[in-house]
Amino acid sequence: MTDRDTTTDDTKMAFAVSHADPADFKRDGLRPFFEYRDLGIRAATGGKANAHVIRARPGEPSHGGWHTHDLNFQMVYVLKGWVKFAYEGVGEVLLQAGSCVHQPPGIRHVEIEHSDDLEMLEITLPAEFPTASAEPPAG
C-alpha cells in the first residue's frame, strides 16, 4: 500500500494499474462464450467495484437467456466489434465500437448476438452480484 491509499466506508482503496496482455484473458467469467481480463479494480476497491475487458471467443455464439443482475451500477463500453442486446422496455439495441450503455439495476436483458472480434469494457458496482434467469418481457 502507498500513501495514496484512501479509506471509504471502512474499505481500504489501493492504487492499481493494469497493462494489456492477451495472456491475461481467462474463461472464468459469467458467460462461457466470453473471456475476461481483470483490470485489478475488484482487489483495489475491496470488492466495491469491478472493471474488466470482455472479449468474444471466436466461433462461440451467444447462448444466454433473459436475465437480471442485482447490483447498483452496470455500464458497458464497446471497444471493438459489435454486440446486439434486447432490453425490457427498450427493445433491440446494437452497440458498436464507441457505444456505451448504462443498464439500470434489475433491467431484464439478453444478448442476441455479437461479432467474433467483440471487446468491451464493463464496470459494475459492486464487484460481486447475483444474476437470475428471467422470463422475456411481454410483447
SETOR-764704 format. One record per residue: x, y, z of N, C-alpha, C, O in turn; residue in three letters. Coordinates in pm, whole numbers, padded with zeros to 5 digits, always signed. Example, Ala and Ser with C-alpha at 12.3 -4.5 7.8 and 13.67 -1.06 7.14 Angstrom:
// SETOR-764704
+01319-00569+00780+01230-00450+00780+01320-00330+00780+01424-00332+00846ala
+01285-00225+00708+01367-00106+00714+01290+00003+00787+01341+00114+00804ser
This chain:
// SETOR-764704
+00083-00117+00000+00000+00000+00000+00088+00124+00000+00200+00123+00052met
+00037+00230-00059+00112+00355-00066+00041+00463+00013-00069+00442+00063thr
+00104+00580+00025+00040+00691+00095-00076+00748+00013-00145+00839+00061asp
-00099+00699-00106-00212+00742-00189-00337+00658-00162-00444+00686-00216arg
-00324+00556-00078-00440+00474-00045-00541+00558+00031-00504+00647+00108asp
-00667+00531+00010-00772+00602+00082-00866+00501+00145-00870+00385+00106thr
-00940+00546+00243-01036+00460+00309-01176+00516+00284-01200+00635+00305thr
-01265+00431+00240-01403+00468+00216-01493+00360+00276-01478+00243+00242thr
-01583+00398+00362-01675+00303+00423-01600+00182+00479-01642+00068+00457asp
-01492+00206+00550-01411+00102+00613-01343+00008+00514-01291-00097+00555asp
-01341+00041+00386-01272-00041+00288-01150+00033+00239-01161+00146+00190thr
-01036-00027+00251-00910+00032+00205-00909+00031+00053-00931-00073-00009lys
-00884+00146-00007-00873+00158-00152-00726+00165-00187-00651+00239-00123met
-00684+00091-00287-00543+00085-00325-00524+00132-00468-00616+00126-00550ala
-00405+00177-00496-00367+00211-00633-00361+00083-00714-00318-00021-00664phe
-00405+00090-00841-00398-00027-00930-00366+00020-01070-00414+00124-01115ala
-00286-00058-01139-00258-00033-01281-00257-00168-01350-00210-00268-01295val
-00308-00171-01472-00313-00294-01550-00271-00262-01692-00322-00168-01753ser
-00180-00341-01745-00132-00322-01882-00185-00436-01969-00196-00550-01924his
-00216-00403-02094-00272-00502-02185-00176-00618-02206-00059-00599-02237ala
-00228-00739-02188-00155-00862-02214-00259-00967-02253-00340-01007-02169asp
-00258-01013-02377-00357-01112-02421-00361-01237-02333-00464-01303-02324pro
-00250-01270-02267-00247-01388-02181-00329-01370-02054-00357-01468-01985ala
-00370-01246-02023-00448-01221-01902-00596-01256-01917-00667-01258-01816asp
-00644-01284-02037-00784-01321-02055-00807-01462-02004-00733-01555-02035phe
-00913-01477-01924-00949-01607-01864-01091-01643-01902-01172-01556-01935lys
-01121-01769-01896-01256-01819-01927-01336-01844-01800-01417-01937-01795arg
-01314-01765-01698-01376-01789-01568-01486-01689-01534-01517-01670-01416asp
-01544-01624-01633-01647-01524-01608-01787-01579-01617-01808-01701-01622gly
-01882-01489-01620-02025-01523-01618-02070-01602-01740-02152-01693-01727leu
-02017-01571-01857-02063-01635-01981-01952-01719-02044-01840-01670-02061arg
-01980-01844-02080-01876-01932-02136-01832-01894-02278-01728-01941-02324pro
-01909-01810-02346-01872-01770-02483-01788-01643-02483-01757-01590-02590phe
-01749-01594-02364-01663-01478-02349-01538-01515-02269-01535-01615-02197phe
-01435-01431-02282-01316-01437-02198-01305-01303-02128-01346-01200-02182glu
-01247-01303-02008-01247-01185-01924-01104-01151-01880-01026-01238-01842tyr
-01072-01021-01885-00942-00972-01836-00968-00878-01719-01018-00768-01735arg
-00932-00924-01601-00947-00846-01479-00852-00727-01483-00734-00743-01514asp
-00902-00608-01453-00821-00486-01454-00768-00447-01317-00706-00342-01302leu
-00792-00531-01215-00739-00505-01081-00825-00417-00993-00786-00386-00881gly
-00939-00375-01043-01025-00282-00968-01094-00351-00851-01110-00291-00744ile
-01135-00475-00870-01201-00551-00762-01109-00555-00639-01152-00524-00528arg
-00984-00593-00660-00889-00602-00548-00857-00464-00491-00848-00448-00369ala
-00841-00366-00577-00806-00231-00532-00916-00164-00450-00887-00080-00365ala
-01041-00202-00475-01155-00141-00405-01216-00232-00299-01320-00199-00242thr
-01153-00344-00273-01209-00436-00174-01345-00490-00216-01429-00520-00131gly
-01367-00502-00347-01492-00557-00397-01603-00457-00418-01713-00494-00461gly
-01578-00329-00390-01682-00228-00410-01714-00206-00557-01826-00167-00592lys
-01616-00230-00645-01635-00210-00789-01557-00315-00864-01465-00377-00810ala
-01594-00334-00989-01520-00423-01077-01510-00357-01214-01601-00287-01257asn
-01400-00382-01281-01383-00340-01419-01306-00451-01488-01201-00495-01441ala
-01358-00494-01600-01288-00595-01678-01315-00574-01825-01415-00513-01864his
-01224-00625-01907-01244-00626-02050-01298-00764-02085-01244-00866-02042val
-01405-00764-02162-01467-00889-02205-01445-00901-02354-01466-00805-02429ile
-01404-01018-02398-01391-01038-02543-01458-01169-02582-01466-01264-02504arg
-01505-01171-02706-01571-01290-02759-01470-01400-02783-01354-01374-02817ala
-01514-01521-02765-01436-01637-02808-01479-01665-02951-01592-01707-02974arg
-01390-01642-03049-01428-01660-03191-01494-01796-03216-01447-01900-03170pro
-01603-01790-03293-01676-01911-03326-01774-01957-03220-01845-02055-03240gly
-01779-01887-03106-01871-01920-02996-01988-01823-02997-01974-01710-02951glu
-02103-01865-03048-02218-01774-03050-02276-01755-02910-02253-01836-02820pro
-02350-01649-02894-02421-01622-02769-02524-01732-02747-02595-01770-02840ser
-02533-01782-02626-02637-01877-02594-02688-01855-02453-02717-01949-02379his
-02699-01728-02418-02755-01692-02288-02903-01663-02303-02953-01646-02414gly
-02972-01658-02193-03115-01626-02194-03142-01494-02125-03050-01427-02077gly
-03268-01459-02119-03309-01338-02049-03267-01350-01902-03278-01457-01843trp
-03218-01240-01846-03171-01242-01708-03169-01101-01650-03189-01003-01721his
-03145-01095-01520-03130-00968-01449-03006-00977-01359-02960-01086-01326thr
-02955-00862-01322-02844-00854-01227-02889-00769-01108-02949-00663-01126his
-02859-00816-00988-02891-00742-00867-02764-00666-00825-02681-00717-00750asp
-02752-00543-00875-02635-00460-00848-02676-00314-00844-02792-00282-00869leu
-02582-00227-00814-02611-00084-00804-02580-00008-00932-02642+00095-00958asn
-02485-00058-01012-02442+00013-01133-02379-00086-01229-02303-00174-01189phe
-02413-00071-01359-02351-00152-01463-02345-00070-01591-02447-00019-01638gln
-02226-00058-01647-02212+00006-01778-02119-00077-01864-02026-00142-01816met
-02146-00072-01993-02065-00143-02091-02025-00043-02198-02108+00033-02247val
-01896-00044-02234-01842+00040-02341-01777-00053-02442-01687-00129-02406tyr
-01822-00048-02567-01769-00136-02671-01638-00078-02725-01635+00035-02774val
-01532-00155-02714-01400-00116-02761-01377-00155-02906-01311-00083-02981leu
-01432-00270-02946-01406-00326-03078-01523-00418-03115-01581-00483-03028lys
-01557-00423-03243-01663-00512-03289-01801-00458-03258-01821-00337-03250gly
-01897-00549-03240-02035-00511-03212-02104-00620-03131-02061-00735-03129trp
-02213-00581-03064-02295-00673-02987-02439-00621-02992-02462-00501-02989val
-02534-00713-03000-02675-00676-03002-02743-00733-02877-02737-00853-02851lys
-02807-00644-02802-02884-00681-02683-03031-00650-02707-03065-00572-02796phe
-03117-00710-02627-03257-00668-02616-03279-00634-02469-03236-00706-02379ala
-03347-00520-02446-03372-00471-02312-03521-00455-02288-03596-00412-02377tyr
-03563-00491-02169-03701-00471-02126-03740-00324-02141-03671-00236-02090glu
-03850-00297-02211-03899-00162-02226-03827-00080-02331-03863+00035-02356gly
-03724-00137-02394-03645-00065-02494-03648-00136-02629-03665-00072-02733val
-03630-00267-02626-03620-00345-02749-03474-00374-02782-03388-00370-02694gly
-03448-00402-02909-03312-00437-02952-03225-00313-02964-03268-00208-03011glu
-03100-00328-02920-03002-00220-02927-02873-00278-02983-02820-00375-02929val
-02824-00219-03092-02696-00259-03150-02588-00165-03097-02594-00044-03119leu
-02490-00221-03029-02377-00144-02978-02256-00175-03065-02223-00291-03088leu
-02190-00070-03112-02070-00085-03195-01955-00015-03126-01974+00052-03025gln
-01834-00032-03179-01716+00032-03119-01747+00179-03091-01789+00252-03180ala
-01726+00221-02967-01755+00358-02926-01890+00373-02858-01917+00478-02800gly
-01976+00271-02864-02108+00276-02799-02093+00247-02650-02009+00168-02608ser
-02177+00313-02571-02179+00293-02427-02323+00275-02383-02412+00345-02432cys
-02348+00182-02291-02482+00162-02238-02475+00151-02086-02387+00085-02031val
-02569+00219-02021-02590+00202-01877-02710+00111-01864-02818+00143-01912his
-02691-00002-01798-02800-00096-01776-02852-00075-01634-02784-00113-01538gln
-02969-00014-01618-03020+00014-01484-03033-00115-01402-03058-00222-01457pro
-03017-00105-01271-03029-00222-01185-03159-00297-01210-03266-00238-01214pro
-03147-00428-01226-03265-00514-01239-03329-00520-01376-03424-00596-01393gly
-03282-00444-01474-03345-00447-01606-03328-00586-01669-03218-00642-01669ile
-03437-00639-01721-03428-00767-01792-03362-00742-01927-03394-00647-01997arg
-03268-00830-01961-03197-00815-02088-03142-00949-02135-03132-01045-02058his
-03107-00953-02263-03049-01073-02321-02953-01030-02432-02982-00937-02507val
-02841-01098-02442-02752-01075-02555-02801-01163-02669-02821-01283-02651glu
-02821-01103-02785-02874-01175-02900-02761-01232-02986-02763-01350-03021ile
-02664-01149-03018-02550-01195-03098-02437-01093-03087-02456-00980-03042glu
-02319-01136-03131-02201-01049-03126-02104-01090-03236-02110-01201-03289his
-02013-00997-03268-01909-01026-03366-01797-01106-03300-01778-01100-03179ser
-01723-01181-03380-01612-01260-03329-01501-01174-03269-01424-01220-03186asp
-01493-01047-03313-01387-00959-03263-01434-00866-03151-01366-00768-03120asp
-01549-00896-03092-01605-00810-02986-01509-00798-02868-01458-00899-02818leu
-01486-00675-02824-01420-00645-02697-01495-00530-02633-01527-00432-02699glu
-01525-00543-02504-01597-00438-02434-01547-00425-02291-01504-00523-02229met
-01554-00305-02240-01520-00275-02102-01650-00275-02023-01747-00210-02061leu
-01652-00348-01912-01769-00349-01824-01726-00304-01686-01624-00349-01632glu
-01805-00213-01629-01782-00164-01492-01908-00191-01412-02019-00157-01455ile
-01891-00251-01294-02005-00282-01208-01977-00239-01065-01863-00235-01019thr
-02085-00208-00995-02083-00181-00852-02193-00264-00788-02309-00246-00824leu
-02164-00352-00699-02033-00395-00653-01970-00494-00751-02025-00522-00858pro
-01853-00547-00712-01783-00642-00799-01860-00773-00811-01873-00827-00921ala
-01910-00824-00702-01986-00949-00700-02134-00916-00687-02173-00830-00608glu
-02216-00985-00766-02360-00960-00761-02432-01083-00816-02378-01155-00899phe
-02554-01106-00769-02630-01220-00820-02689-01191-00959-02728-01078-00990pro
-02695-01295-01039-02760-01291-01169-02870-01396-01166-02847-01509-01121thr
-02988-01361-01213-03101-01454-01211-03163-01464-01348-03176-01364-01419ala
-03203-01584-01386-03278-01602-01510-03410-01529-01498-03465-01513-01388ser
-03461-01484-01612-03586-01407-01611-03670-01446-01731-03617-01489-01834ala
-03798-01431-01717-03890-01452-01830-03874-01336-01927-03850-01223-01884glu
-03887-01362-02056-03883-01249-02150-03999-01152-02122-04107-01196-02082pro
-03979-01023-02141-04088-00927-02120-04201-00953-02219-04179-01005-02329pro
-04320-00917-02181-04436-00931-02271-04415-00845-02396-04360-00735-02390ala
-04460-00898-02507-04453-00821-02633-04328-00850-02704-04304-00795-02811gly
